Amino acid sequence: MQVHTWPPTVGVHCHAGQMLAGQVVVFLSLTWTTHQSLAIPRITECGLSCSQGFACKSRTNWNIFNSFCRAPPMSMSRSVLESLELSTGMKCDPREGCALHLRVHASLMLLEGLRGLEICTMNLDTQAAQCQAVRVPRASRPLHVGQQLQVVFDCFEVSVAQHLYVTLRTIPNFCGVQLDQQYHVEDCKDEDVAKNMPDCSAEKLTYQVNRSRKAILVQVPEALGSPDYYVRLCLRWLVCEDAGPTVTVSPNGLSRTVSLPYSQELPCLCLEGWSSTPDAVRIQTCPFEDDTEALWDAIHYHPGSQALTWVPICPVSGRVSLCWLQEPGTPCSELEHSGRPAHSRVQYPLVDTQPQLCLKFSTHGGFWVRCPFAQRRFPAWRMTVQPAPSQGFLRATFFSPSPARFQVRLCPQWKPLRPTCHRALETTSLPAALVSRGDPSAEPAAAFVDIPREEACAPGICIQGWRTDMHFSVPQQLCHVQCAVTHETAA
């Protein structure tokens, strides 16, 4: 076999959109993921190889016009591009270390009007693209019409764990005549890659957490062929966002240990390290990934809109709901229609500031309850029950620091949150009334309602007072009413 190898020139050919511009076609699209346990094939010198008899040449393609396709001749089959196979090769140098290369094996049926083929790769993480043209010299084309041209090109240098989109098309670019593949370069889990690639030394990062000083002490490894090494703290969402300065560790430095301070222990606070080689893989480890307690404290109440908001400060999978905590240590009963997914901002409009109204966070690791209105600084309404002026009735009176509307319900005690209530009684508003009860500093009564004594005093019956002008409120409840004695409950 006669093999022709040409020194390649690799460069960036075009922006990301160029590879797909003008293509209104049905592609042969494959996804190729490498999981090989054997050693990656070694490359002594990268270059171009063509099938016997073809004196083809390669060069970096800067012809932007080839990104736009033209209509193919009626006689041209869309299967003229016969195959596209991708693999990884490793080129090692005793002084510079090892590098990974994408090996492209393509085949084309050379027909009249075709001058060769073009191979383009695009990094799906950075959108950087480069194209290589493989051409058959004009003088020899007539000799090879109808023959299969096989091409092996292995000079696309790639990075560990890189995600690529590879396109093969004709020169000139005929619409619909194109092959595409996605390709994942081996990561540091591959034994051969982990052993030979400097980027994978980042997995050998060792660290200690000093919780009293709120600092992470990182021991940076010595990476072959890497003059510098970078470490930082970041908050991991879709990308890892800066949570502190990036620290550079030089190989000639006196110490390879750095201290990275942090302000809060969060499950998405991660340590990230990478070498200074171009497109180096970044390895992350999250020291506090099991510390989810701090996630549930980001609760905010807006007095103007009366809205309660929770904003996740880390990605979390779970559920948020409002619940009613009747007494400390008892289960918090979920309010109907309050469940929300926890992966993004959650807001509840018109929430009553009652101490027993809480947020419940549920994840696969358990549940947490936070009661933001338990502090005394939040204004709350209260309900009293005492004999009414009319004989045979009890009067439920509501006191509120702000205008409000209420309702009274008589409900069985054993179903406090979702009861089958015997009846609901609407209150009468008394915005200007003052019920002093012997206390000149008492607040104005907002509303009252008289309840038939025989109904309120029946065994197993509770008197529940609700605020009805809020979207989310929980009841104040009195059970086992002693009808001859004044009863009161405060929110």
N, C-alpha and C positions, 0 to 999 in steps of 0.2 A: 504494500500500500504506500502510495506517495502522500506524504503529509506536508502541508504548508503551514508554518507557524509565523505569525506576524506580531511584532511588538505592539501592544495595545496602548492607547491613550485614553484614560478614563476621566470623565468630567461630568458636570451637571449639564443636562441637555435642555431642560424646560421646566416650567412650573407644573404643579400637580395636575391641573386641568388638561394639559396638552395631551396626555396619554389617551384620553377618552374623547377628545374634541371631535365633533362631526360624525361620531359613530352611532348610527341608528340601525342596529343589527341585532341578531340573536347570536350570542357568544357561546362557545364551548367553554364553560367556566368550571374549574375544579378547585378544590381546597386540598392542599398537600401539607400534612404535618409530619415532621420527622420524629421518630421514636427509635433510634437505633442504639443498640448496645455495643456494636462492634466499633473499632477505631475508624475515625473519619479518614477517607483517602487523603494522602499527602500530595501536594503540588510542589514540584521543584521550581518551575518557572511558569507563570500564567501566560496564556496566549490563546490563539485561535487555531483550530484544526478543522479541515474540510475533507469531505470524502474524496476518494481516489479520482484523479483526473481534473479536479476543479482547482484552479489557481486563484482562490478567492482572497480578498483583502478586507481588513476591518479598520474602522476609524470611529472616533467619537462623532456622533451625528448631531450637527448643529443646524440642520435644515428644518426650520420650524414649519415649513409648508408641508412636510410629510405627516404632520399631525392631522391634516385635513384630508379626508378620503375623497376619492373620485369613483364614479360608477365603473364597475368592472366590465370587460367585454362580455358579450352574450355567451361566447364559447368557453369562458373561464369558470371552472367549478370552484365552489367555496371551500372545498376540501383540499385546495392546492397546498395549504399549510397542513402537513400531515401529522406532526407531533411536536409536543413541547414537554420536556422532562427536566426537572430541577433536582439538584442535590447540593451538598456542601462539601467543600474541600478545605484542607488546612495547609498553609504555607508557613514553614518555620525557618527562622534564621537564628544562629547561635548568639548573635549580638542583639538583635531587635526583638526576639521572641517570636510568637506565632500569631498568625492572622487568619481569619476565615474568609473564604471566597465562595460566591455563588457559582455553581457549575451549571451552565445551560446547554442542553442537548436538544437541538431542533432539526426538523427536516422539512424540505420544500421541494415540490415538484416544479422544476424550472420550465416555464412555458414562454411562448412568444410575448414580449412586452414586459417581462419581469427582469429586474436588474439585480435582485437579491432580497435580503430580508433585514428587518430591524428588530432589535431586542431592547425593550425598555423596562427598567425597574423603578418602582416608587416605594419609598419608605412610608408605610401607613401611619407611623407615629409622628414623623416630621414633615411629611408631604414632599420631601426632596426626591427628585427624579433624575435619572441619567439614561441615555440611549446610546446604543452601539449599532452601527450599520455594518453589515457584511455584504459585500458586492462581488459579483462575478464580472471580470473585465469584459468590456464590450466585444473585443475581438474573439473571445472564446465562447461567447454565449450561444451562437448558432450551433456549435458542436455539441452542446449539452441540452438542447431543447428536448423535453420529454424524459429527462433523467432526474433521479432523486438527488438533491443536494443535502448532505448531512453536515451539520455544523456543531462543534463543541467549543464553547467560549467560557473561560473560567477566570476572567479578570475583574469581575464585579466584587470589590471587597465589601464585606458585610460585618455586622456586629452580633455579639451573642444575644440570643432571644429576639432578634429583629423580626418584624412582621412586614413582609414584602408583597407587593402586587406586581406581577410580571406579565408583560404584554409582548406577543410576537405578531408582527404584521409584515406585509410585503412592501417592497420598494419597486415602483410607487405604491402608495397606500390605497388599496382598493376597498371600498365599503363592503362590510360583511365578511371580509377575508381576514380573520383575526383569531388568535387563541389567547386565553387569559388563564392565569393561575394565581392563587394566593399561596404563600410559602412562609413557614415559620422556621427560622434558623434555630438550631439546637441551643438550649439554655444550659445553665450550670449544673443541671441534674444529669446531663450526659457526662459519663465518666471521663471520656477523652477530652471534652471541652473543659471540664473542671480542672483537669490535671495540667493543661497546657496554656489556657487563656488567662492573661493577667486580670481581665475584668472579674473573673470568678474568685479572685483572692478576696474580694469584698465580702464574700460569705464567711470569711474567717474573722470578721470583726468580733472582738470581745468587748464587753462593757460591764460596768457596775452602776447601779442606781443608788445614789445617796439621797434618800427621801428627806432627811433632816435639813440638808443644804439645798434641796431641790436642784440637783445637778446629775448629769449622766457622764461618767468617766469612760472614755472610749479609747481602746488600744488599737491604733491603726496598723494594719499589716504592711510589710514590705512587699511591694508588687513588682515583679520582673518587668523591665521595660517601661515602667511608669515613673516619670520624674517627680510628679506630685500626686497627692491623694486628697480628696475633698470629703468632708463630713458635715452634716447639718441636721437639725431637727425640723420636721415638717408635719403638717396636719394632712392626713391622707383622705382625700375625697376621690373624684375622678382622676385628679392629679394630686401630687403632694405639694401643698402650699406652704410657703416659708413660715416657720415658727421661730426663726432666729437666724443669725448670720451664718454664712458658709465659712468653715474653717479650712485653710489649706495647710497640709502637712508635707514638708519637703523632705526628701531622702537624706539630706545632709543636716537636718535639724537635730538639736540636742535631745529632744524627746518626741516620741511618737504617741504620746498620751495627751488627749485634749479633754477639757471639761466643757460640757454644753449645758447651760442653765435652762430651766423650764419654769413656767409659772403655775401650771395645773396638770395633774395626772389624768390624762384622757386616753381612752382606748385607741383613738386614731392618731395620737402623738407618736411619730415614728422616727427612728434613727436611720438616716440614709447615707450611704457611702459609695463613692465611685472613683475610678482612676482618671487621670487627665488625658488618657488616650481618646482620640475622636470617637464619638458615638459610644462611649463606654456604657456598659450595662450598670444600672443603679440597683443596688441591693438594699432592701428595706427590712427592718425589724422593729416591732412595736412593743416596747417594754411593758406598757400598761394596758394591753388589749383586753384583759379581764376586769379592769377597773371601770365599771360602767356607772358607779354611784353618782359621779359628778354630772352625768348627762341629764339627770332629772331635775337639776336645780335651776335650769335656764327658763324660769317661768316669770312672765311679766303681766302685770295688770295695768290697764289704761283707764284711769278714773273718768276721763272725758267721754270715751266711747263705751265704757263699761265692758270692755273686751278682755278676755283672758287668753294669753298667747304663750305657746311653748315653741322654741326654736332649737332644733338639734344642732349641737356644736360638733358632732361627729356623725358619720353615717351609722345608722342603726336600723335594724329590721325588727319591727314589733308593732304594737298597737297602743294608742292613747285613748282614754275615755274619762269622763267625769263620773264621780261616784259619791255616795252618801255614807259618811262615817258617823253612825249613830253615837257610838261611844268608843273611847280609846281601847284598842285591843280587839275590837269586833271586826268582822269582815266589812269591807267597803263595797256597798251595793251599787252596781253600775247604773247610771241613768240611761234611759232609752234614747236612741238616736244620737248618742254622743261619741260613739266609736269612730276613730280616725286612724289611718296608717301613720306610723311614726317616722317614715323616711324623709319627711319634709316638714315645713312650718305648719303648725296646727293653731287655729284661732277659733275661739268660741265667742260669739257676740252676745251682749246683754247677759252677763253672768252676775248672779247675786253674790254679794260678799259675805257669805255665811261661813262660820268656822267649820261646819260639818261638810262643806262642799270641797271635794278634793279631786286631784288628778291621779289616775291609776295608769301606770306604765307596765305593759306586759311584753316580755320577750321570751325566747326559748330558754333563757337562764332563770326565769322566775318573774316576779312582779314587784313593783315599788309603788308606794302611795305618798303623795306630797299634798299637804293641806295649806295652800298659800294664805288663807284668810284666818288662820288660827291665832295670829297676833292681834292684840287688842286695838292696834291703830286703825284697823279697818272698821268703818261704821257698819252696824248691823241692826236689823229690826228685831223686835221681840214680841211675844204673845203672852197674854195673861188670861186666865179663866177664873171667873168669880160669879157669885149669884147675881142675876140680873134684877133690875127694879121690878119687873113683872114676875109674879110668883109662878113657879113651875118652869122657869127658864134659867139657863146659865149664859153668861155673856163672855164671849171671846173678844178681847180688845187687842189691837195691834198698834205698837208704837214704832215709829220709823223716823230716822233723822232726815229723810228726804221723801218727797211725794212718791206714793206707791199704791198698788192695788192688791187686794188679798182675797182669798177664798178659804172657807172652812169645809173640811170633809170629815165624815164619821166613818172610820175604817176598822176592820178587824185587826187586832194586835199581831196576829201570827203572819200577816202579810203586809209589812209596813211600807214597802216601796211600791209594789204593784198590787195594791189591794182591790178587792171588789167592794168598793165603798157603798155604804147604805144610801147615802145622799150627800150632795154638795150644796152648801149654803153660801150665797153671795153676801159680801159685807156691805155695810153702808159707810160711805166715806165721811169722815169728820175732820177735814183739814184744819179747822180753827179751834176744835175742842181741846180742852185741857183736862186731863184726868190727874189730879194732884195726888190723890190717895195719901194726903197728909204730907206730901213732899213738894215744897214750892219750886224746886228745881226740876221737876219731872218734865219730860219732853211731851210735845203734842201727840195726841192719839190720832193715828192715820185713819183707822176704820174700826168698826165693831160689828158683831152679829150675835143675835140671841138664839140659843140652841135649846130645844125642848129637853128638860131635865131627864125625863124617862129614857130618851134616846141616848144622851151623852153618858148617863150613869149605868147603862146596861153592861153586864159582865163581858169582858174581852173587847170592849170598844175603846178606840183611841181617838182623840181629837187632833186632827192635823191642820195646821195653818200653812197655806201656800202663798207665795207671791206670784201673781198671775201676769204681771207686766214685764217679766223677764223670760228670755228663751230658756235659761238654765237656772233652776232653783231647786232646793230640797226643802222638805217640810220641817217645821217645828212640831213636835208631837208630845201630847200628854196622854198617858194611859192610867187606868185604875183611878179615875177621877173620884175623889171624895167630895160629894156634892155640897157638903156643909162647910168645906174649907176652901179658902182661896188658893189657887195654884198658879204658878208662873214658870215660864221657861224663857231663856234669853238666848239670842243668837250672837 
